[in-house]
Amino acid sequence: MKNSFLGLVALSAISLALAGCTDKPAPAAKAPTGDAAAGKIIAAKDCKACHGLDGKGVAPAIPNLAAQREPYLYNSLKEYKDGKRSHAALKNMTANMSEADLRNVAAYFASLPPIANAAAGDVKHSSPYEKGKTLAAACAKCHGEDGNSTIPGTPSLAGQQPHYLVAAIQEYHQGDRAKDTMRSALRDADSADLESIALYFASQKPVKRAAPTRGDPAAGEPATAVCGGCHGANGASVDAATPSLAGQDAQYLEKAIKSYRTTRKNWGMQRYVAGLSDKDVENIAAYYASQTPRAADQVPTSTQELAAKCNLCHDQNAGPTMAAPKMRGQDKDYLVMALRAYRDGKRESSTMHTMSFPYSNAIIDSLASWYTSQPAQ
């Protein structure tokens, strides 16, 4: 399996993100005290060209600063000054600012009224899961409406580990896995569509397949000792990038295992499969097919549900001394850029990196779109 999809989505990732949240906001930071009038003088000289004197970004991907939390603005400026955020112009500008200057600029922009967003309407917003459900209708004939296939030799997708599922769908789409019907079905889908399909199926509850008609599960169990290190106890994977095998169709498992002898590329699997006889493969497939499947971690069913967790720290009601930024009404391009930067480790924040690391581009785009559609606070 290719590693190029590290950082693509997934559901379990969302559960990781939700695990990073608690029912209460993070402890509030002490608000820095600055002189807004003095900050306005500095802003007129150094900040106006990009952020406007009214705190509105003058172009896409430039954030609105008006009415932003003062502690957040101060911390952001300090991070540019200390080299923790990479933006050449801002690093150069803040390098010449004193501690008092940083506090004053933060106080000025925080004192401004929020920017009215003409496009904001607090509207309902669809999510990658909802989009995936619509797109997955084309897959129902073979894989079942909810991802539980009843066709021998065809895998069930319900509850499958998300990173793996995204990667597998991508490989069919790109022709790296040789199956013409799959490639044809996915031909017109873009990367966001593929992620959404994977998210939908991964969020479904798996149902155990029919009992295998061949092979000896008892004989297959000891042969799976090596497999458990990656695929989990009894084939129930706990790794988002490794597929669950428990309860899967035996014919599909047998064919998939044997394919590592010929077409499928994975050094570890190729090495292990080389020492198995056809009877061993048959028994291993029978063992895993007889196990009870377990769904991937539960995830939100909409972008709003995910945003509700983010709002514990990022909403206006979290309090003015909260060091996390307000996000409603913010520029979408900036939000996408910032979330990707946290996810990819280009901005320093262990909490944000942990929460956003598993997000696919589809999830980030959806979350950014939702916040942009809300009235600024």
FIGU-573862 format. One record per residue (C-alpha): residue in one letter; x, y, z. Coordinates in steps of 0.05 Angstrom, whole numbers, padded with zeros to 5 digits, always signed. Example, Ala and Ser with C-alpha at 12.3 -4.5 7.8 and 13.67 -1.06 7.14 Angstrom:
2
A+00246-00090+00156S+00273-00021+00143
This chain:
377
M+00000+00000+00000K+00028+00067-00017N+00045+00117+00037S+00028+00178-00005F-00039+00185+00029L-00012+00199+00098G-00050+00258+00122L-00112+00242+00082V-00173+00233+00121A-00209+00194+00156L-00259+00178+00203S-00217+00151+00257A-00178+00213+00250I-00239+00251+00267S-00247+00209+00328L-00175+00226+00345A-00194+00299+00337L-00254+00290+00382A-00212+00254+00432G-00168+00316+00434C-00229+00356+00456T-00262+00353+00523D-00330+00375+00547K-00299+00439+00573P-00256+00491+00537A-00181+00492+00550P-00157+00536+00607A-00162+00610+00590A-00098+00650+00579K-00086+00715+00615A-00104+00771+00568P-00046+00817+00549T-00060+00890+00561G-00044+00937+00504D-00057+01009+00482A-00105+01006+00423A-00091+01078+00403A-00017+01066+00400G-00030+01001+00363K-00070+01038+00310I-00009+01080+00292I+00033+01018+00282A-00022+00983+00243A-00029+01043+00196K+00045+01038+00180D+00059+00963+00179C-00007+00923+00175K-00055+00964+00133A-00030+00940+00065C-00052+00869+00078H-00103+00871+00134G-00133+00940+00124L-00141+00991+00178D-00209+00960+00191G-00178+00891+00202K-00206+00860+00138G-00159+00819+00096V-00150+00852+00028A-00144+00788-00012P-00160+00713-00007A-00119+00674+00044I-00106+00738+00085P-00143+00732+00151N-00191+00782+00181L-00163+00809+00246A-00220+00854+00268A-00253+00833+00334Q-00205+00774+00340R-00185+00754+00411E-00130+00797+00438P-00090+00739+00469Y-00091+00701+00403L-00068+00762+00363Y-00012+00775+00411N+00011+00702+00412S+00009+00699+00336L+00052+00761+00329K+00100+00733+00381E+00105+00668+00342Y+00124+00705+00278K+00175+00745+00317D+00204+00682+00348G+00206+00645+00281K+00154+00594+00301R+00110+00613+00242S+00139+00617+00172H+00120+00680+00135A+00178+00722+00111A+00143+00790+00111L+00113+00780+00180K+00178+00754+00209N+00214+00815+00183M+00160+00863+00207T+00154+00835+00277A+00230+00830+00285N+00230+00906+00293M+00172+00908+00342S+00181+00913+00417E+00140+00873+00467A+00097+00935+00477D+00087+00942+00402L+00061+00870+00397R+00012+00881+00453N-00012+00948+00425V-00024+00921+00355A-00062+00862+00384A-00104+00909+00427Y-00121+00953+00367F-00147+00898+00321A-00184+00865+00379S-00220+00930+00392L-00250+00935+00322P-00320+00912+00305P-00326+00845+00268I-00324+00846+00193A-00393+00838+00162N-00390+00780+00113A-00441+00790+00057A-00439+00716+00040A-00452+00693+00112G-00521+00669+00126D-00514+00617+00181V-00538+00566+00130K-00540+00491+00135H-00478+00460+00106S-00469+00392+00076S-00411+00348+00095P-00364+00299+00061Y-00405+00243+00093E-00469+00267+00061K-00435+00277-00005G-00403+00208+00001K-00471+00176+00013T-00496+00205-00052L-00435+00183-00091A-00435+00114-00060A-00501+00098-00093A-00461+00078-00154C-00425+00026-00112A-00487-00005-00081K-00498-00058-00135C-00434-00094-00114H-00417-00069-00045G-00486-00058-00016E-00521+00008+00000D-00488+00011+00068G-00423-00023+00046N-00443-00093+00068S-00437-00135+00006T-00473-00202-00001I-00437-00223-00065P-00384-00277-00054G-00315-00252-00074T-00335-00179-00066P-00309-00144-00004S-00352-00107+00047L-00330-00035+00058A-00373-00018+00118G-00332+00001+00179Q-00267-00009+00143Q-00207+00031+00169P-00209+00099+00134H-00137+00113+00114Y-00134+00044+00082L-00200+00053+00047V-00181+00120+00018A-00115+00092-00006A-00148+00030-00037I-00200+00071-00074Q-00144+00117-00099E-00105+00058-00125Y-00165+00033-00165H-00177+00103-00191Q-00104+00109-00214G-00102+00039-00243D-00050+00014-00193R-00099-00042-00176A-00120-00079-00238K-00196-00084-00240D-00230-00051-00299T-00299-00046-00268M-00272-00008-00208R-00230+00038-00250S-00288+00053-00296A-00335+00067-00238L-00286+00116-00208R-00262+00148-00272D-00299+00215-00265A-00288+00223-00190D-00238+00275-00165S-00196+00266-00102A-00248+00299-00057D-00302+00253-00084L-00259+00192-00070E-00246+00215+00002S-00320+00227+00012I-00339+00158-00013A-00287+00127+00034L-00313+00167+00093Y-00384+00145+00081F-00368+00071+00078A-00320+00074+00136S-00374+00105+00179Q-00423+00048+00168K-00434-00011+00215P-00404-00076+00188V-00445-00140+00186K-00412-00209+00190R-00410-00245+00124A-00435-00316+00111A-00394-00372+00142P-00338-00396+00097T-00354-00458+00056R-00281-00481+00053G-00219-00478+00095D-00208-00495+00169P-00213-00434+00215A-00181-00473+00273A-00121-00490+00229G-00117-00419+00204E-00114-00386+00272P-00042-00403+00290A-00020-00381+00221T-00046-00311+00235A+00002-00297+00292V+00045-00254+00248C-00015-00219+00218G-00040-00195+00285G+00017-00146+00293C-00013-00103+00238H-00085-00125+00229G-00102-00129+00303A-00127-00185+00348N-00174-00230+00310G-00167-00185+00250A-00199-00123+00281S-00150-00069+00263V-00139-00009+00308D-00094+00027+00258A-00128+00074+00209A-00080+00054+00153T-00087-00021+00161P-00149-00058+00139S-00193-00099+00185L-00201-00171+00163A-00251-00196+00215G-00317-00218+00185Q-00295-00204+00114D-00315-00248+00056A-00270-00310+00054Q-00265-00314-00022Y-00244-00242-00025L-00192-00251+00030E-00163-00313-00004K-00157-00277-00070A-00127-00214-00038I-00075-00254+00001K-00053-00291-00061S-00049-00227-00102Y+00012-00207-00062R+00049-00263-00098T+00036-00229-00164T+00008-00158-00172R-00001-00124-00105K+00059-00087-00076N+00074-00090-00002W+00143-00114+00020G+00119-00143+00087M+00059-00179+00057Q+00099-00205-00002R+00151-00234+00044Y+00101-00268+00090V+00056-00295+00035A+00116-00326-00001G+00120-00379+00054L+00047-00399+00053S+00017-00456+00015D-00051-00449-00019K-00081-00490+00038D-00051-00442+00090V-00082-00383+00053E-00149-00418+00050N-00148-00432+00125I-00126-00362+00143A-00182-00332+00101A-00232-00380+00135Y-00207-00359+00204Y-00214-00285+00192A-00281-00293+00157S-00308-00329+00218Q-00290-00271+00266T-00338-00216+00288P-00325-00150+00252R-00316-00086+00290A-00332-00017+00262A-00283+00039+00256D-00289+00091+00310Q-00355+00129+00310V-00351+00196+00276P-00396+00257+00269T-00450+00254+00216S-00443+00326+00194T-00393+00383+00190Q-00436+00421+00241E-00426+00365+00291L-00351+00368+00283A-00352+00444+00287A-00390+00439+00352K-00329+00407+00383C-00283+00460+00354N-00328+00514+00383L-00310+00493+00454C-00247+00534+00443H-00261+00575+00380D-00331+00602+00391Q-00346+00671+00418N-00377+00641+00481A-00311+00608+00499G-00291+00676+00528P-00249+00737+00509T-00187+00712+00545M-00185+00646+00506A-00120+00642+00466A-00153+00604+00408P-00179+00646+00350K-00251+00658+00332M-00266+00626+00265R-00337+00646+00245G-00337+00692+00184Q-00263+00683+00172D-00234+00679+00101K-00242+00608+00075D-00175+00605+00038Y-00139+00626+00101L-00175+00574+00144V-00158+00519+00093M-00085+00542+00092A-00081+00546+00168L-00113+00478+00181R-00068+00444+00130A-00008+00478+00162Y-00026+00450+00231R-00040+00382+00201D+00025+00380+00163G+00067+00405+00222K+00084+00472+00190R+00054+00510+00249E+00074+00493+00319S+00016+00470+00362S+00016+00399+00389T-00058+00403+00405M-00078+00428+00336H-00031+00380+00300T-00059+00320+00339M-00130+00342+00323S-00120+00360+00250F-00068+00309+00228P-00119+00257+00205Y-00162+00308+00168S-00169+00297+00093N-00170+00357+00047A-00244+00344+00038I-00257+00350+00113I-00214+00413+00119D-00250+00445+00060S-00318+00428+00088L-00301+00454+00157A-00272+00518+00129S-00333+00529+00085W-00379+00521+00144Y-00342+00572+00187T-00338+00621+00130S-00413+00616+00120Q-00426+00638+00191P-00434+00711+00213A-00370+00739+00244Q-00370+00749+00319
